[in-house]
Amino acid sequence: MGKATGMIEVYGLVAAFVACDAGCKAANVTVEPFDKNKPANAEKLKVPLLVTVKFRGNVEDVKAAVEAAKEAAEKVSGVVATHVIPNTEPDTEKMLKLSGFDKN
């Protein structure tokens, strides 16, 4: 049985760091590498880079981290989406290690 995974996608790297900090302070979670996405319509967005913060831990802690991260990121540039996976499958766990920041 895997740990829970919580994800929050925000506008920009600053919001991602703020969200990550708030989530880690709110609950007993660990963080996977950030991921990034530059959507096709990036020039129409208020910040042209989407960043995903991924929290890991038990379900209650992950939910608390995502909620705290959401509140914090809304004050910076906004939130695109959030989601919690209560019991992450092993193949999905492998995907959590991938990061667009590793590529140029």
C-alpha positions in Angstrom: 0.0 0.0 0.0 1.4 3.4 -1.1 1.5 6.7 0.7 -1.0 9.4 -0.2 0.0 11.9 -2.8 -1.3 15.5 -2.9 -0.7 17.8 -5.8 -1.2 21.5 -6.3 -0.6 23.2 -9.6 0.1 26.9 -9.4 1.0 29.9 -11.6 4.8 30.4 -11.4 7.8 29.3 -9.3 7.4 31.8 -6.6 3.9 30.6 -5.8 5.2 27.0 -5.9 7.8 27.8 -3.2 5.2 29.6 -1.1 2.8 26.7 -1.4 5.4 24.2 -0.6 6.5 26.0 2.5 3.0 26.4 3.7 2.2 22.8 3.1 5.3 21.5 4.9 4.6 23.8 7.9 1.0 22.7 8.1 1.5 18.9 8.1 4.0 16.0 8.4 4.7 15.6 4.7 7.6 15.1 2.4 7.9 16.8 -1.0 8.7 15.2 -4.4 10.6 17.2 -7.1 8.6 20.1 -8.5 7.3 19.7 -12.1 6.7 22.4 -14.7 4.5 22.8 -17.7 4.4 25.6 -20.2 1.0 25.3 -21.8 0.3 26.1 -25.5 -1.6 29.2 -24.5 1.1 30.5 -22.1 1.1 34.0 -23.5 -2.5 34.4 -22.4 -1.9 33.4 -18.8 -1.0 35.9 -16.0 2.1 33.8 -15.4 3.3 31.7 -18.4 4.6 28.8 -16.3 2.6 26.2 -14.3 4.4 24.4 -11.5 3.2 21.3 -9.6 4.1 20.7 -6.0 3.7 17.1 -4.8 3.3 16.2 -1.2 3.6 12.7 0.3 2.4 11.3 3.6 -0.7 9.9 5.2 -4.0 11.0 3.9 -4.9 13.5 6.6 -1.5 15.2 6.5 -1.5 15.4 2.7 -5.0 16.9 2.7 -3.9 19.5 5.3 -0.8 20.3 3.3 -2.7 20.8 0.1 -5.2 23.0 1.8 -2.6 25.2 3.4 -0.6 25.3 0.1 -3.8 26.4 -1.7 -4.5 29.2 0.7 -0.9 30.5 0.4 -0.7 30.2 -3.4 -4.0 32.1 -3.9 -2.4 35.1 -2.2 0.5 35.0 -4.7 -0.6 34.3 -8.2 -3.3 31.6 -8.0 -4.1 27.9 -8.2 -4.9 25.9 -11.3 -5.9 22.6 -9.7 -5.4 20.4 -6.6 -5.9 16.7 -6.1 -5.2 14.0 -3.5 -4.6 10.4 -4.3 -5.3 8.4 -1.0 -3.3 5.3 -1.9 -0.8 5.8 -4.7 -0.2 2.8 -7.0 3.5 1.7 -7.4 3.6 2.7 -11.1 2.2 6.1 -10.3 4.9 6.4 -7.6 7.6 6.1 -10.3 6.0 8.9 -12.2 6.2 11.2 -9.2 10.0 11.2 -9.4 9.9 12.8 -12.9 10.4 16.5 -13.2 10.4 18.9 -16.1 13.0 21.0 -14.3 15.5 18.2 -15.1 15.3 19.2 -18.8 16.4 22.3 -20.7 
